[in-house]
């Protein structure tokens, strides 16, 4: 049965690139619009939808596009900003204003290319952009700031900075020939004319998508998914989310160039601090701090501890550290599943898109372990099904873990 499961690229970020606002900025953690649409297909438009791990805001945007009210949580300031920019309606006058100011910026930046324009303090920035490309990007950024202000200063102009984020990644030497990000062997040189044309094509793609109004309402809030407080007595009818997987892929790694250029972070340490706060984070200090992490909640399902013990007893390099990483991941997800109960409507349905993983030949059955946590916490109708094969490794799959919540 499992051998017939397909990879289903239509259920991944790859299929999102041509779908209006969903395609504004490439981020591999995004899951497929089609998958969310399927899960919402029978939901009434009066239902309130929640994504407690907003990421690229896929769930909230799909819900709002069909007329629902949606909320999403995240702790990363860039992702909160990006999600709310995707959810926003932009007036015709605003879009005309953006087109005119972009035109002015493209005229003005040319005289500033050889000046000392601000560039982000990205480590080894020369492997990202050639010196000339970097000067052009820095000059264009200075001209855009003159027209629109800094990214956080005016919500109406957020889409300009999303376009700039896409420009910096498409002119960089970053390679995306697998799920995570690497670098091409050689830094690519781009002429200013090419960069201008590329930016104009990106901004037009984004503006055309922004012309279509959002009929529902959605908002990303700064909330730690492990410690959810009462949201003014608003109760959620349906949860659709894809939390990080326990596979040591660090999402902050791909976000860093965007966050530096938009000034959401200034130093590498800030990225590590954010990843430490994230469930499953492993960037920089997030890994080193695992050595001193102390468990808060010991009443976890037994299968979590037995899985962790197998990893710890293996002969793999850093097996004790990675065993702690897996324990902390499921510990934090258990805290989340406990905390979220306070904002669920009676009869609420939950759907978690998750992936399994292996450590030193030991299978980490994410769907089963999260199901165990749900059972221990009082959820009902718990079941999971395979959504797709994740890659050529026949052992790795994506699952949809579903459950219901009945208060009292």
Steps between C-alpha positions, in 0.01 A plus 500: 500500500774745604704424188226653282507838679625777272716806573215738402685822421156664478488466880827695549629857466590428136135513395444830683732708283239579235209547740475876551601619845617151595779537246631837615811364672665161485526325836542122504315443832173597329259216439262475209199724451312203355543302820352782709217550251411130529489522880277810482272379220210402726546775759237771541623854431382597849762270653809660656824343379830487689858430395717498815818470288442768239828486311422622149134561592358239260211384719384849596516625142305204358238546775468876447483460121193279539333741745592360842645682797841361585767548763859389487782495756873544457796626701716610206447874435577466130242224452240698695567798271495283185176325594316821580621651170351203315170537684462872437274663241669767288299783342530592133648836600760327715609271214525797260704687760736203534553476123586869477737497797676186373554680168655794684723272708627327188591839356672629813706197609732517197680810625567337839652166398857606584405665830535340842148355527392284793549124465406234756761338724458154346798275568705438185258710295726461192386143453143629463551788252782629283639836612332682211162328548520585869564869422199509266273333757618732778446808285154383395412434863605855594279641223206284608534613862486861381169428322336252739679515836647196673307169473337524843397864465195476272281192455363628167846468346589156638459341157783716362735346754372151428596568138843619613544182708426296192744710299788442742450124499460477121821698443693302762712189465261300717405165347168325557556159345376326814275579795749717683726773363862476385728710280608479138870441442554848356354838592280628217557850360193694384490823301284782635265481199424136579436581868263783404303282258482218753375731774234647271376153403487394866317814613245464218433136594442603861287805414276298269436248775435784747226637272275206590329581832492265799138441594561357847723620783826363632766616743833367620559556871824475697421195713720216623311185399611329825341767717174617344299747705132577472431699180217724624282190536522421126467127444639316197291257296774347289877475531706437186873525541839360412742538792875451453603136461752330731761484223753772593418717197532854631242732349682810626788412267294573191339806657823671601577687174149646494512592868837674469404706193167605659674576833299250703835374627841671516730228639540125460433448871145627453429220251623242751285651776191480277574141407537406866149633561363301204392139535764282336746787455863401450683809372814614686443536873173306471709182467756580770227583751356151469780381728360701791127468420286371787167328438192681636225245439590142585148357456561421133394186312730206571568442133675839481750397767561158345563660158744747655679222691562304178661806340710563812626138508602498133863539398442809287701818542333737752230239567438637852460856369262393223301286744452814709398689186228242424381499862477880506309502171227262625504662844429840340233357270334341802498841675344647186227236476425556868492879475288525184205327669407827677406671170321211327126498445317191616520254209795675335695297245878501478724405208880492537717442193822342630793295376682207653879477521785263578801538730779243467257249354238558771161602366333799664131440428379857539137424417479222759677699772280808452195272498617361837525855638151582370359188664667578833360855488139395441454542125271257320454356149879495459623356173771559243548433132791529263479812283802448278846357462756766592797394285671198351560354844213251526489539878414871508139613469274792580192426710182677594427438868137586580303520822195659664466694822200480731508739795397364836 
